Amino acid sequence: MIVDAAIERYLLSLAPERSRIQRTIENDPPAAIVGPLEGHFLYLLAKINDSRRILEIGTATGYSTLWLARALPPDDGHIVTIERDPGRAATARANFVSAGYGERIEVREGDAFAVLPPLEDRFDFIFVDILRNLSRAEEAPQLYEICLSLLQPAGLLVADNVLVDAQVIMPNPAPRVQGILEWNRRVAGEMEATILPLRDGIAIGRKTNY
Ligand SMILES: C[S@@+](CC[C@H](N)C(=O)[O-])C[C@H]1O[C@@H](n2cnc3c(N)ncnc32)[C@H](O)[C@@H]1O
């Protein structure tokens, strides 16, 4: 975590209320979830961008998805979220039904590299939360290309963990980190972009070259 723990505690004291399901996930997370500060930030980005077609890659049990769902207008919008772990995908589906989003959030179970290419939808907001799970250097740039092809003009591509516990500035980066370095170079060089040192780093790019 890059943010000082005491600062994070202070900011958490100001975080907005979460639903019962989100609180339950916060207390016993199935994986590294975004948490309230980053979740709220994702919500704001999606809301400011008036996002209606949202794609999430890396659902876990739906904590971040529920933040994104809050940003949808009451009568419009849809989220597709991808998770390869069958148990987590099933729990996420149940959570979405309990939260009243059963009809608006679609969980696609499977590996993102298999699920994404055939998708015919185009999205105005894509949130990528699997960069830390990749292993080969070529995977992150490959995922970046797929995401760009699925993003609407002026859409936002948001990726978590782009600082990889500061491994991006260490000598001899591991293949996974080399891939994330390339992700950051592409986002910074090809999109209207910023990389924020919130938690483990968030890269935000707006698609402008289309
Ligand atoms: C960091 S967790 C997601 C946390 C979630 N976004 C949240 O904040 O609540 C990453 C999830 O992505 C899944 N995952 C990792 N690699 C994947 C891949 N290639 N395709 C689909 N899911 C993947 C993992 O099983 C894990 O549940």
The ligand as an SDF file (V2000), in Angstrom:
LIG
                    3D

 27 29  0  0  0  0  0  0  0  0999 V2000
   -8.2270   -8.3380   -7.2510 C   0  0  0  0  0  0  0  0  0  0  0  0
   -9.5170   -9.4810   -7.4300 S   0  0  0  0  0  0  0  0  0  0  0  0
  -10.8870   -8.4750   -7.9130 C   0  0  0  0  0  0  0  0  0  0  0  0
  -11.4480   -7.6740   -6.7990 C   0  0  0  0  0  0  0  0  0  0  0  0
  -12.7000   -6.9070   -7.1640 C   0  0  0  0  0  0  0  0  0  0  0  0
  -12.5140   -6.1030   -8.3640 N   0  0  0  0  0  0  0  0  0  0  0  0
  -13.1170   -6.0080   -6.0280 C   0  0  0  0  0  0  0  0  0  0  0  0
  -12.4450   -4.9920   -5.8080 O   0  0  0  0  0  0  0  0  0  0  0  0
  -14.0870   -6.3440   -5.3320 O   0  0  0  0  0  0  0  0  0  0  0  0
   -9.1280  -10.2120   -8.9830 C   0  0  0  0  0  0  0  0  0  0  0  0
  -10.1270  -11.2690   -9.4160 C   0  0  0  0  0  0  0  0  0  0  0  0
   -9.8910  -11.5210  -10.7920 O   0  0  0  0  0  0  0  0  0  0  0  0
   -9.9630  -12.8980  -11.0330 C   0  0  0  0  0  0  0  0  0  0  0  0
   -9.0890  -13.1380  -12.1920 N   0  0  0  0  0  0  0  0  0  0  0  0
   -7.7420  -13.1220  -12.2190 C   0  0  0  0  0  0  0  0  0  0  0  0
   -7.2860  -13.3380  -13.4560 N   0  0  0  0  0  0  0  0  0  0  0  0
   -8.3720  -13.4940  -14.2490 C   0  0  0  0  0  0  0  0  0  0  0  0
   -8.5680  -13.7410  -15.6210 C   0  0  0  0  0  0  0  0  0  0  0  0
   -7.5190  -13.8950  -16.4530 N   0  0  0  0  0  0  0  0  0  0  0  0
   -9.8140  -13.8380  -16.0900 N   0  0  0  0  0  0  0  0  0  0  0  0
  -10.8890  -13.6720  -15.2570 C   0  0  0  0  0  0  0  0  0  0  0  0
  -10.7670  -13.4600  -13.9400 N   0  0  0  0  0  0  0  0  0  0  0  0
   -9.5360  -13.3510  -13.4320 C   0  0  0  0  0  0  0  0  0  0  0  0
   -9.4790  -13.5590   -9.7550 C   0  0  0  0  0  0  0  0  0  0  0  0
  -10.0420  -14.8580   -9.6220 O   0  0  0  0  0  0  0  0  0  0  0  0
   -9.9760  -12.5970   -8.6810 C   0  0  0  0  0  0  0  0  0  0  0  0
  -11.2080  -12.9910   -8.1450 O   0  0  0  0  0  0  0  0  0  0  0  0
  1  2  1  0
  2  3  1  0
  2 10  1  0
  3  4  1  0
  4  5  1  0
  5  6  1  0
  5  7  1  0
  7  8  2  0
  7  9  1  0
 10 11  1  0
 11 12  1  0
 11 26  1  0
 12 13  1  0
 13 14  1  0
 13 24  1  0
 14 15  1  0
 14 23  1  0
 15 16  2  0
 16 17  1  0
 17 18  1  0
 17 23  2  0
 18 19  1  0
 18 20  2  0
 20 21  1  0
 21 22  2  0
 22 23  1  0
 24 25  1  0
 24 26  1  0
 26 27  1  0
M  CHG  2   2   1   9  -1
M  END
$$$$
